[in-house]
Amino acid sequence: MNVEQKLAALEAELAEIKSQQTAPEELAKLVREMTIEAIKNAQRPGGVLHKK
């Protein structure tokens, strides 16, 4: 393996690591948005917070 091939392999590995790190961030954003929506729905008249 020459230097160029090693560099290409390293760049490919770094790209894969970076893509794996963005997935948890996107998941956290999705969960945060779903939680906000669930709280809004619970606060509406007839929502979970207003049931007796």
Rosetta silent file (secondary structure, phi, psi, omega in degrees, C-alpha in Angstrom):
SEQUENCE: MNVEQKLAALEAELAEIKSQQTAPEELAKLVREMTIEAIKNAQRPGGVLHKK
SCORE:     score description
SCORE:     0.000 S_00000001
   1 L     0.000  126.495  178.105    0.000    0.000    0.000 S_00000001
   2 L   -90.626  178.297 -175.005    1.441    3.334   -0.955 S_00000001
   3 H   -61.598  -41.277 -179.199    0.846    6.636    0.820 S_00000001
   4 H   -63.312  -41.510  179.182   -2.017    7.676   -1.483 S_00000001
   5 H   -66.521  -40.481  177.953   -3.863    4.402   -0.891 S_00000001
   6 H   -63.534  -41.975  178.777   -3.368    4.678    2.866 S_00000001
   7 H   -63.946  -42.152  178.775   -4.650    8.247    2.791 S_00000001
   8 H   -63.224  -42.150  178.523   -7.718    7.222    0.757 S_00000001
   9 H   -64.765  -40.779  178.791   -8.470    4.392    3.196 S_00000001
  10 H   -64.752  -43.494  178.503   -8.087    6.744    6.150 S_00000001
  11 H   -62.926  -39.929  178.138  -10.393    9.337    4.571 S_00000001
  12 H   -63.836  -42.613  179.071  -13.017    6.658    3.882 S_00000001
  13 H   -64.691  -42.056  178.189  -12.838    5.452    7.489 S_00000001
  14 H   -63.884  -38.451  178.097  -13.150    9.004    8.837 S_00000001
  15 H   -63.602  -39.807  178.950  -16.180    9.631    6.617 S_00000001
  16 H   -67.569  -41.130  178.054  -17.865    6.507    7.985 S_00000001
  17 H   -61.434  -43.390 -179.849  -17.129    7.501   11.581 S_00000001
  18 H   -63.461  -40.212  179.703  -18.567   10.957   10.946 S_00000001
  19 H   -66.723  -32.209  177.521  -21.741    9.511    9.415 S_00000001
  20 H   -70.858  -29.406 -179.512  -22.208    7.287   12.470 S_00000001
  21 H   -77.562  -29.438 -179.142  -21.930   10.299   14.769 S_00000001
  22 H   -74.640  -27.309 -179.396  -24.592   12.312   12.951 S_00000001
  23 H   -61.169  -47.191  177.708  -27.185    9.563   13.311 S_00000001
  24 H   -62.323  -34.374  178.489  -27.436    9.895   17.130 S_00000001
  25 H   -66.063  -41.182  177.515  -27.700   13.677   16.785 S_00000001
  26 H   -66.132  -39.605  178.103  -30.582   13.322   14.328 S_00000001
  27 H   -63.764  -42.122  178.794  -32.257   10.782   16.607 S_00000001
  28 H   -62.505  -40.622  178.264  -31.919   13.135   19.586 S_00000001
  29 H   -64.028  -42.749  179.138  -33.482   15.948   17.562 S_00000001
  30 H   -62.830  -44.500  179.445  -36.383   13.703   16.526 S_00000001
  31 H   -64.225  -40.774  178.664  -37.017   12.582   20.115 S_00000001
  32 H   -61.708  -44.049  179.150  -36.881   16.187   21.323 S_00000001
  33 H   -65.487  -40.625  178.786  -39.441   17.259   18.710 S_00000001
  34 H   -65.281  -38.850  179.106  -41.743   14.337   19.538 S_00000001
  35 H   -64.684  -44.549  178.571  -41.539   15.151   23.261 S_00000001
  36 H   -59.615  -44.212 -179.735  -42.413   18.802   22.645 S_00000001
  37 H   -65.224  -40.238  179.248  -45.398   17.753   20.525 S_00000001
  38 H   -64.196  -39.941  177.982  -46.594   15.259   23.156 S_00000001
  39 H   -66.039  -42.717  177.758  -46.449   17.948   25.864 S_00000001
  40 H   -59.726  -44.173  179.757  -48.369   20.383   23.658 S_00000001
  41 H   -65.005  -36.986 -180.000  -51.060   17.756   23.031 S_00000001
  42 H   -68.807  -28.741 -177.894  -51.322   16.959   26.742 S_00000001
  43 H   -81.990  -15.097 -178.973  -51.827   20.654   27.569 S_00000001
  44 L   -68.805  154.950  173.667  -54.732   21.108   25.147 S_00000001
  45 L   -57.436  132.145 -176.662  -58.308   21.021   26.445 S_00000001
  46 L    85.997   -2.106  178.101  -59.256   17.357   26.573 S_00000001
  47 L   -77.339  175.867 -176.143  -55.603   16.399   26.744 S_00000001
  48 H   -56.771  -36.291 -177.274  -54.124   14.056   29.340 S_00000001
  49 H   -73.680  -15.702 -177.352  -53.454   16.898   31.779 S_00000001
  50 H  -106.101    0.446  179.027  -57.101   17.999   31.777 S_00000001
  51 L   -79.734  145.735  179.295  -58.771   14.596   32.249 S_00000001
  52 L  -106.299    0.000    0.000  -60.317   13.821   35.602 S_00000001
